[in-house]
């Protein structure tokens, strides 16, 4: 799925249509209100801070789970405290 704006991406995630990677600056309101779950991605080659975001009340299912596990384990080497938060959101 390709979505043009960060607002549309956040809305799609909030509606349970998947997960995404978003810059921290774009999820400040959702961070304050708890509208989305997020975790820091450390050690990434990206210059901006990004978060993997998921629906706040749903377990991760389908292709989303392997995508988040890939982010967690193979690509970005999520910091251990954030790895626990991501594992919690994955239900593992």
C-alpha positions as CSV (number, residue, x, y, z in Angstrom):
1,X,0.0,0.0,0.0
2,X,1.3,3.5,-0.8
3,X,0.0,6.5,1.0
4,X,1.0,10.0,0.2
5,X,0.8,11.9,3.6
6,X,1.9,11.1,7.1
7,X,-1.6,12.0,8.4
8,X,-3.1,9.4,6.1
9,X,-0.5,6.8,7.2
10,X,-1.3,7.5,10.8
11,X,-5.0,7.3,10.2
12,X,-4.6,3.9,8.3
13,X,-2.5,2.5,11.2
14,X,-5.0,3.8,13.8
15,X,-7.8,2.0,11.8
16,X,-5.8,-1.2,12.0
17,X,-4.7,-1.4,8.3
18,X,-1.1,-2.1,9.2
19,X,2.0,-0.4,10.6
20,X,4.5,2.1,9.3
21,X,7.7,3.9,10.1
22,X,7.3,7.5,10.9
23,X,9.5,10.4,12.1
24,X,9.1,11.2,15.7
25,X,8.2,14.8,14.9
26,X,5.1,13.6,13.0
27,X,3.7,11.6,15.9
28,X,3.9,14.1,18.7
29,X,0.1,14.4,19.2
30,X,-0.3,10.6,19.0
31,X,2.5,10.3,21.5
32,X,0.8,12.7,23.9
33,X,-2.7,11.2,23.6
34,X,-1.6,7.5,23.3
35,X,-3.5,7.2,20.1
36,X,-0.8,4.9,18.6
37,X,1.7,2.6,20.0
38,X,5.3,3.3,18.9
39,X,8.9,2.1,19.6
40,X,12.2,3.7,18.8
41,X,14.3,2.3,16.0
42,X,17.9,2.7,17.0
43,X,21.0,2.1,15.0
44,X,19.3,2.7,11.7
45,X,21.1,4.4,8.8
46,X,18.4,7.1,8.7
47,X,19.3,10.6,9.8
48,X,15.9,11.3,11.4
49,X,14.4,9.5,14.4
50,X,11.7,7.1,13.2
51,X,9.2,5.0,15.1
52,X,7.4,1.8,14.0
53,X,3.7,2.6,14.8
54,X,0.8,0.1,15.3
55,X,-2.8,0.3,16.3
56,X,-3.0,1.0,20.1
57,X,-5.5,-1.8,21.0
58,X,-4.8,-4.5,18.4
59,X,-2.3,-7.4,18.4
60,X,-0.1,-7.4,15.4
61,X,-1.2,-10.0,12.8
62,X,-0.6,-11.1,9.2
63,X,2.3,-9.6,7.3
64,X,2.7,-6.8,9.9
65,X,4.3,-9.2,12.4
66,X,7.2,-10.4,10.3
67,X,7.8,-6.8,9.1
68,X,8.1,-5.5,12.7
69,X,10.3,-8.5,13.6
70,X,12.5,-7.7,10.7
71,X,12.9,-4.2,11.9
72,X,13.5,-5.4,15.4
73,X,16.0,-8.1,14.8
74,X,17.7,-7.9,11.4
75,X,17.8,-4.3,10.1
76,X,17.9,-1.8,12.9
77,X,18.9,-3.7,16.0
78,X,16.4,-2.0,18.3
79,X,17.7,-1.0,21.7
80,X,16.9,-3.6,24.3
81,X,14.4,-1.5,26.3
82,X,12.5,-0.7,23.0
83,X,12.9,-4.3,21.9
84,X,10.8,-5.3,25.0
85,X,8.2,-2.7,24.1
86,X,8.0,-3.9,20.5
87,X,7.9,-7.5,21.7
88,X,5.0,-6.5,24.0
89,X,3.1,-5.0,21.0
90,X,3.8,-8.2,19.0
91,X,2.3,-10.3,21.9
92,X,5.6,-12.2,22.3
